[in-house]
Amino acid sequence: MTYFRQIIDEVAETITVPLELRHRWVKIIILPLDEVGSNGAIHKEQAGAVDANGWPLGFFEETFGSIPDFPEREPQGDYRI
């Protein structure tokens, strides 16, 4: 699969498409890197930065508590011998 990834500081009104991707069926996704995260913006210099284990900086702080508590499991009964 051929792909092209580029991080741009200031987006122009037009997008430059590499020659090998012109006249092909493509998907263009635009993600603002300075607005990533649900509890605050990540600074531009932190975008793409990872910790010692390879996780994006602030990943666990942003996702902690995002899954609601699961209900208690009902009794399953006794095992028959």
C-alpha positions in Angstrom: 0.0 0.0 0.0 1.4 3.4 -1.0 0.7 6.2 1.4 1.9 9.8 2.0 2.1 11.4 5.4 3.1 15.0 6.0 2.7 17.3 9.1 2.2 20.9 8.1 2.5 23.9 10.4 0.3 26.2 8.3 -2.2 24.7 5.9 -2.5 26.4 2.5 -5.7 26.7 0.6 -4.7 23.9 -1.7 -3.1 20.6 -1.0 -0.1 19.3 -2.9 -0.6 15.7 -4.0 2.5 13.5 -4.7 2.8 12.4 -8.4 2.4 8.7 -7.6 -1.0 9.4 -6.0 -2.5 11.6 -8.7 -5.4 10.3 -10.8 -6.0 7.5 -8.2 -8.8 6.9 -5.8 -7.5 8.3 -2.5 -8.8 9.3 0.9 -7.6 12.6 2.5 -7.9 13.0 6.2 -7.1 16.3 7.9 -6.4 16.1 11.7 -5.6 19.3 13.7 -2.7 18.2 15.9 -3.0 21.1 18.2 -6.6 20.1 19.2 -5.9 16.4 20.0 -7.3 15.1 23.3 -10.5 15.4 25.2 -9.2 17.1 28.3 -6.9 19.7 26.7 -4.8 20.6 23.7 -1.5 18.9 23.1 1.2 21.4 22.2 2.6 21.1 18.7 6.1 20.0 19.9 4.4 17.1 21.8 2.4 15.9 18.8 4.1 12.6 17.7 6.3 12.5 20.8 6.3 9.2 22.6 7.4 7.9 26.1 10.0 5.2 26.8 7.5 2.5 26.0 6.3 4.0 22.7 3.0 5.4 23.9 2.1 8.9 22.9 2.7 11.5 25.6 -0.5 12.1 27.6 -2.2 9.0 26.2 -3.2 7.5 29.6 -4.1 10.8 31.1 -6.6 11.4 28.2 -8.1 7.9 28.2 -8.2 7.1 31.9 -11.8 6.6 33.0 -13.2 6.6 29.5 -14.8 3.2 29.9 -17.7 3.2 32.3 -17.8 0.8 35.2 -19.2 -2.6 34.2 -22.3 -3.9 36.2 -21.7 -6.6 38.8 -21.9 -10.1 37.4 -25.0 -12.1 38.5 -24.4 -15.3 40.4 -23.7 -18.2 38.0 -25.1 -21.0 40.2 -23.4 -24.1 41.4 -21.4 -26.5 39.2 -23.0 -29.9 38.9 -20.8 -32.9 39.5 
